[in-house]
């Protein structure tokens, strides 16, 4: 019975998570939905074990995980599908209020640990809880987030196993999230706003949409692939 209830809570929270990431960055709808996600995880967790009261090791693990992701991000910037996926997530950091986005991310991270490494871990074990965590994140339909959930879900589950409670994975999660929010937006600038440009070979009433490339020294060119390798958008551009 407990597993059925947890499965229902997971499905409900995952739906809210997907809707929150699909909402306009910085909007009241986004903050309301993410708050609802956190409330769902907290309410569904119940009482969970705190575990070993260690601070240094979990924080160091979070910092180490960030270092690995930072190295991966340097590579992902040059892989268009991953770059677009990461930029899509970071739009919420670029276009929203920094304090509110940070608070939302950290509170949601705490709620995830209490639920997934607390109640779900106790009910389904390490592998089951990690698998459900990845499936829940898949509701965002963002490959970068799904990949991150698989990697970090494994790390968090290991922390739970090692410490016997949720405090260690919680500290690791918060440390990792804080560093990601502080650094990643600088690596992935916001996608430039679309502008309308006139095609001189067509009537005035026909306007084509192009996008200005945010990388210095480039100009928009329709009908060709992105050559500069630095655009965070779907534009076509050429390097002079």
ZALUMTOR-589875 format. One record per residue (C-alpha): z, y, x; residue number from 1. Coordinates in pm, 1 decimal, m for minus. Each point is the difference from the previous one (the first is absolute). Layout:
<sites>
<z->Z; y->Y; x->X; drennu->NUM>
...
</sites>
This chain:
<sites>
<z->0.0; y->0.0; x->0.0; drennu->1>
<z->90.7; y->238.7; x->281.1; drennu->2>
<z->m335.0; y->m57.3; x->172.2; drennu->3>
<z->m186.4; y->71.9; x->m323.8; drennu->4>
<z->185.9; y->327.7; x->m45.5; drennu->5>
<z->m67.2; y->100.6; x->360.5; drennu->6>
<z->m369.4; y->m82.2; x->m41.7; drennu->7>
<z->m17.7; y->221.4; x->m309.2; drennu->8>
<z->176.8; y->284.9; x->179.8; drennu->9>
<z->m237.3; y->m36.7; x->294.8; drennu->10>
<z->m305.1; y->15.2; x->m226.0; drennu->11>
<z->131.3; y->309.8; x->m176.9; drennu->12>
<z->92.1; y->178.7; x->322.8; drennu->13>
<z->m332.4; y->m91.6; x->159.5; drennu->14>
<z->m185.8; y->153.4; x->m291.9; drennu->15>
<z->195.2; y->322.2; x->43.2; drennu->16>
<z->m70.5; y->m7.1; x->373.3; drennu->17>
<z->m373.6; y->m31.1; x->m53.9; drennu->18>
<z->3.0; y->282.8; x->m253.6; drennu->19>
<z->200.4; y->226.0; x->231.5; drennu->20>
<z->m245.3; y->m34.3; x->289.5; drennu->21>
<z->m289.4; y->62.2; x->m237.7; drennu->22>
<z->149.7; y->326.4; x->m126.1; drennu->23>
<z->m80.6; y->341.4; x->141.0; drennu->24>
<z->184.0; y->66.9; x->328.5; drennu->25>
<z->295.6; y->233.6; x->m41.8; drennu->26>
<z->m14.1; y->m9.5; x->m379.7; drennu->27>
<z->299.2; y->m40.7; x->m227.0; drennu->28>
<z->m153.4; y->m325.1; x->m119.9; drennu->29>
<z->2.4; y->m135.8; x->355.9; drennu->30>
<z->366.4; y->82.9; x->54.3; drennu->31>
<z->100.0; y->m127.2; x->m343.9; drennu->32>
<z->m176.2; y->m331.5; x->55.5; drennu->33>
<z->135.2; y->m53.5; x->351.5; drennu->34>
<z->350.1; y->79.0; x->m124.9; drennu->35>
<z->m55.2; y->m258.4; x->m272.9; drennu->36>
<z->m108.8; y->m255.9; x->260.0; drennu->37>
<z->318.4; y->54.7; x->201.8; drennu->38>
<z->214.7; y->m13.8; x->m314.1; drennu->39>
<z->m165.7; y->m328.5; x->m99.2; drennu->40>
<z->73.9; y->m162.1; x->336.9; drennu->41>
<z->360.1; y->124.7; x->0.6; drennu->42>
<z->64.3; y->m113.0; x->m357.2; drennu->43>
<z->m155.7; y->m340.9; x->55.8; drennu->44>
<z->186.6; y->m77.1; x->320.5; drennu->45>
<z->355.8; y->m24.0; x->m125.3; drennu->46>
<z->263.2; y->m75.0; x->263.9; drennu->47>
<z->m142.1; y->m90.2; x->340.5; drennu->48>
<z->170.6; y->m94.2; x->328.9; drennu->49>
<z->42.4; y->277.1; x->253.9; drennu->50>
<z->0.7; y->m229.2; x->301.6; drennu->51>
<z->79.6; y->82.1; x->359.7; drennu->52>
<z->88.6; y->365.0; x->53.2; drennu->53>
<z->m225.6; y->54.9; x->296.3; drennu->54>
<z->m183.3; y->330.2; x->41.0; drennu->55>
<z->m155.3; y->15.7; x->346.5; drennu->56>
<z->m214.5; y->m313.9; x->m19.1; drennu->57>
<z->m153.4; y->71.1; x->m344.5; drennu->58>
<z->m80.1; y->359.4; x->95.7; drennu->59>
<z->m153.5; y->m115.3; x->328.7; drennu->60>
<z->m206.0; y->m258.1; x->m190.0; drennu->61>
<z->m129.0; y->270.7; x->m233.8; drennu->62>
<z->m95.5; y->220.7; x->294.1; drennu->63>
<z->m170.9; y->m291.7; x->172.2; drennu->64>
<z->m195.7; y->m84.2; x->m314.5; drennu->65>
<z->m111.0; y->361.4; x->m21.5; drennu->66>
<z->m126.6; y->m19.9; x->358.3; drennu->67>
<z->m214.2; y->m299.4; x->m90.8; drennu->68>
<z->m138.9; y->176.2; x->m307.3; drennu->69>
<z->m67.8; y->315.0; x->200.7; drennu->70>
<z->m213.6; y->m199.1; x->240.5; drennu->71>
<z->m178.9; y->m160.8; x->m292.9; drennu->72>
<z->m58.7; y->340.5; x->m158.8; drennu->73>
<z->m177.1; y->125.0; x->312.2; drennu->74>
<z->m247.3; y->m283.5; x->m48.0; drennu->75>
<z->m17.6; y->29.4; x->m380.9; drennu->76>
<z->m111.9; y->363.3; x->27.5; drennu->77>
<z->m334.8; y->m129.2; x->124.0; drennu->78>
<z->m41.7; y->m265.2; x->m272.0; drennu->79>
<z->m129.5; y->183.2; x->m311.0; drennu->80>
<z->140.8; y->m234.4; x->m270.9; drennu->81>
<z->347.8; y->3.4; x->154.6; drennu->82>
<z->m18.3; y->372.4; x->71.6; drennu->83>
<z->m84.2; y->73.5; x->m362.8; drennu->84>
<z->276.5; y->m231.1; x->m125.7; drennu->85>
<z->264.5; y->160.4; x->221.0; drennu->86>
<z->m117.9; y->352.5; x->m77.8; drennu->87>
<z->17.5; y->m81.4; x->m370.5; drennu->88>
<z->367.9; y->m90.9; x->30.2; drennu->89>
<z->79.6; y->299.3; x->219.5; drennu->90>
<z->m156.2; y->237.2; x->m253.5; drennu->91>
<z->338.6; y->m10.8; x->m171.2; drennu->92>
<z->160.2; y->129.2; x->319.9; drennu->93>
<z->m271.3; y->259.6; x->65.4; drennu->94>
<z->m17.7; y->146.6; x->m348.7; drennu->95>
<z->357.2; y->m45.5; x->m118.4; drennu->96>
<z->324.8; y->168.7; x->96.5; drennu->97>
<z->115.5; y->m149.2; x->330.7; drennu->98>
<z->371.7; y->m26.9; x->m90.7; drennu->99>
<z->m70.9; y->m155.8; x->m339.3; drennu->100>
<z->m256.6; y->m244.8; x->140.1; drennu->101>
<z->240.5; y->m101.7; x->277.6; drennu->102>
<z->287.9; y->m43.2; x->m243.7; drennu->103>
<z->m219.7; y->m202.7; x->m234.7; drennu->104>
<z->m121.5; y->m229.6; x->278.0; drennu->105>
<z->346.1; y->m60.0; x->144.3; drennu->106>
<z->171.7; y->m61.1; x->m333.6; drennu->107>
<z->m277.6; y->m237.4; x->m104.0; drennu->108>
<z->35.3; y->m179.9; x->333.9; drennu->109>
<z->371.8; y->m49.6; x->m58.9; drennu->110>
<z->m68.1; y->m126.5; x->m352.0; drennu->111>
<z->m260.8; y->m246.1; x->128.4; drennu->112>
<z->245.0; y->m149.6; x->247.0; drennu->113>
<z->274.5; y->m36.6; x->m259.3; drennu->114>
<z->m239.9; y->m178.6; x->m235.1; drennu->115>
<z->m240.1; y->m195.9; x->222.3; drennu->116>
<z->235.5; y->m86.2; x->287.7; drennu->117>
<z->295.1; y->m19.2; x->m235.8; drennu->118>
<z->m57.7; y->m157.0; x->m340.6; drennu->119>
<z->m344.8; y->m148.1; x->65.6; drennu->120>
<z->99.0; y->m135.5; x->340.6; drennu->121>
<z->299.3; y->m177.3; x->m153.3; drennu->122>
<z->m215.4; y->m145.6; x->m277.7; drennu->123>
<z->m321.5; y->m91.9; x->184.6; drennu->124>
<z->89.9; y->m10.1; x->369.3; drennu->125>
<z->m161.2; y->189.7; x->287.4; drennu->126>
<z->m358.4; y->m118.0; x->m47.8; drennu->127>
<z->5.4; y->32.9; x->m376.1; drennu->128>
<z->150.3; y->348.8; x->8.3; drennu->129>
<z->m253.9; y->114.5; x->259.5; drennu->130>
<z->m291.2; y->m142.9; x->m198.1; drennu->131>
<z->117.7; y->175.1; x->m316.4; drennu->132>
<z->45.4; y->322.7; x->197.6; drennu->133>
<z->m362.0; y->m14.6; x->117.0; drennu->134>
<z->m125.8; y->m81.2; x->m349.7; drennu->135>
<z->198.6; y->290.7; x->m140.3; drennu->136>
<z->m151.4; y->237.8; x->255.2; drennu->137>
<z->m346.6; y->m129.2; x->m89.4; drennu->138>
<z->40.8; y->188.7; x->m328.5; drennu->139>
<z->m78.5; y->316.7; x->197.6; drennu->140>
<z->m345.6; y->m144.8; x->82.5; drennu->141>
<z->31.5; y->152.5; x->345.0; drennu->142>
<z->m80.1; y->m243.0; x->285.2; drennu->143>
<z->198.9; y->200.6; x->255.5; drennu->144>
<z->316.2; y->m21.9; x->m210.2; drennu->145>
<z->m50.8; y->m369.4; x->m69.4; drennu->146>
<z->m43.4; y->m72.6; x->370.7; drennu->147>
<z->308.6; y->205.6; x->83.7; drennu->148>
<z->202.4; y->m181.7; x->m266.5; drennu->149>
<z->m93.0; y->m338.9; x->147.3; drennu->150>
<z->104.1; y->101.8; x->350.8; drennu->151>
<z->311.1; y->196.2; x->m88.2; drennu->152>
<z->100.1; y->m239.1; x->m277.5; drennu->153>
<z->22.6; y->m271.0; x->264.8; drennu->154>
<z->207.4; y->227.7; x->224.4; drennu->155>
<z->233.2; y->94.1; x->m284.9; drennu->156>
<z->45.0; y->m364.3; x->m100.6; drennu->157>
<z->86.5; y->m88.5; x->360.0; drennu->158>
<z->257.6; y->279.1; x->3.5; drennu->159>
<z->150.2; y->m132.1; x->m321.7; drennu->160>
<z->15.9; y->m353.5; x->143.0; drennu->161>
<z->150.1; y->119.7; x->328.1; drennu->162>
<z->263.9; y->225.6; x->m154.1; drennu->163>
<z->78.4; y->m182.7; x->m322.3; drennu->164>
<z->m41.2; y->307.3; x->m219.7; drennu->165>
<z->m207.7; y->303.2; x->m92.6; drennu->166>
<z->149.4; y->264.2; x->228.7; drennu->167>
<z->m206.1; y->m98.2; x->305.4; drennu->168>
<z->m341.2; y->m12.9; x->m173.3; drennu->169>
<z->89.6; y->318.6; x->m187.3; drennu->170>
<z->66.3; y->189.4; x->324.4; drennu->171>
<z->m315.5; y->m141.7; x->157.0; drennu->172>
<z->m205.9; y->103.1; x->m302.7; drennu->173>
<z->140.3; y->353.2; x->m13.3; drennu->174>
<z->m50.0; y->53.2; x->374.7; drennu->175>
<z->m356.5; y->m128.7; x->m10.4; drennu->176>
<z->m88.7; y->204.2; x->m310.4; drennu->177>
<z->148.4; y->321.8; x->139.6; drennu->178>
<z->m196.3; y->m30.0; x->324.2; drennu->179>
<z->m320.5; y->m88.4; x->m183.2; drennu->180>
<z->35.1; y->305.4; x->m225.0; drennu->181>
<z->72.9; y->225.0; x->296.2; drennu->182>
<z->m296.1; y->m107.9; x->213.8; drennu->183>
<z->m278.7; y->m164.4; x->m200.1; drennu->184>
<z->m111.7; y->307.8; x->m198.8; drennu->185>
<z->m92.1; y->164.1; x->331.4; drennu->186>
<z->m221.7; y->m292.1; x->97.3; drennu->187>
<z->m174.9; y->m6.3; x->m336.9; drennu->188>
<z->m72.9; y->355.4; x->m120.9; drennu->189>
<z->m64.9; y->53.3; x->m370.4; drennu->190>
<z->m345.6; y->m72.8; x->m132.8; drennu->191>
<z->m197.1; y->325.8; x->m22.4; drennu->192>
<z->m72.4; y->145.3; x->m339.0; drennu->193>
<z->m347.5; y->m57.7; x->m139.9; drennu->194>
<z->m231.8; y->297.9; x->m21.6; drennu->195>
<z->m328.5; y->44.9; x->m180.5; drennu->196>
<z->m307.4; y->63.4; x->214.7; drennu->197>
<z->m343.6; y->90.5; x->m123.2; drennu->198>
<z->m299.6; y->m215.9; x->80.4; drennu->199>
<z->m281.2; y->248.5; x->61.7; drennu->200>
<z->m266.4; y->m256.2; x->m88.1; drennu->201>
<z->131.1; y->m42.3; x->m356.0; drennu->202>
<z->38.6; y->234.8; x->m297.9; drennu->203>
<z->305.7; y->224.1; x->m6.3; drennu->204>
<z->155.4; y->m199.9; x->m280.7; drennu->205>
<z->19.4; y->m310.1; x->219.7; drennu->206>
<z->294.8; y->19.4; x->234.3; drennu->207>
<z->101.0; y->m277.1; x->230.8; drennu->208>
<z->354.5; y->m60.5; x->108.6; drennu->209>
<z->70.7; y->m21.1; x->371.0; drennu->210>
<z->320.4; y->15.0; x->197.1; drennu->211>
<z->79.6; y->210.9; x->300.6; drennu->212>
<z->104.9; y->m211.1; x->293.2; drennu->213>
<z->345.3; y->95.4; x->126.0; drennu->214>
<z->m87.1; y->m87.5; x->358.6; drennu->215>
<z->m96.5; y->304.9; x->212.2; drennu->216>
<z->m364.0; y->40.5; x->92.9; drennu->217>
<z->m149.2; y->m198.2; x->m286.5; drennu->218>
<z->m208.5; y->99.4; x->m299.3; drennu->219>
<z->m76.8; y->m176.6; x->m328.8; drennu->220>
<z->m325.5; y->m193.4; x->m20.8; drennu->221>
<z->m93.6; y->m190.8; x->m314.7; drennu->222>
<z->m148.3; y->m345.2; x->5.9; drennu->223>
<z->134.2; y->m117.0; x->335.0; drennu->224>
<z->304.5; y->m192.0; x->112.1; drennu->225>
<z->305.1; y->168.4; x->146.0; drennu->226>
<z->m68.4; y->30.4; x->372.1; drennu->227>
<z->298.7; y->188.4; x->133.4; drennu->228>
<z->251.3; y->m278.4; x->m66.0; drennu->229>
<z->275.8; y->248.4; x->m76.9; drennu->230>
<z->m60.3; y->84.6; x->m365.3; drennu->231>
<z->276.9; y->m102.4; x->m235.3; drennu->232>
<z->m235.6; y->18.2; x->m294.1; drennu->233>
<z->m319.2; y->m154.2; x->m130.7; drennu->234>
<z->m220.8; y->279.3; x->129.1; drennu->235>
<z->m312.6; y->m22.4; x->206.8; drennu->236>
<z->1.8; y->209.8; x->310.9; drennu->237>
<z->m171.3; y->41.4; x->330.2; drennu->238>
<z->124.9; y->113.4; x->335.7; drennu->239>
<z->m219.4; y->273.5; x->150.8; drennu->240>
</sites>
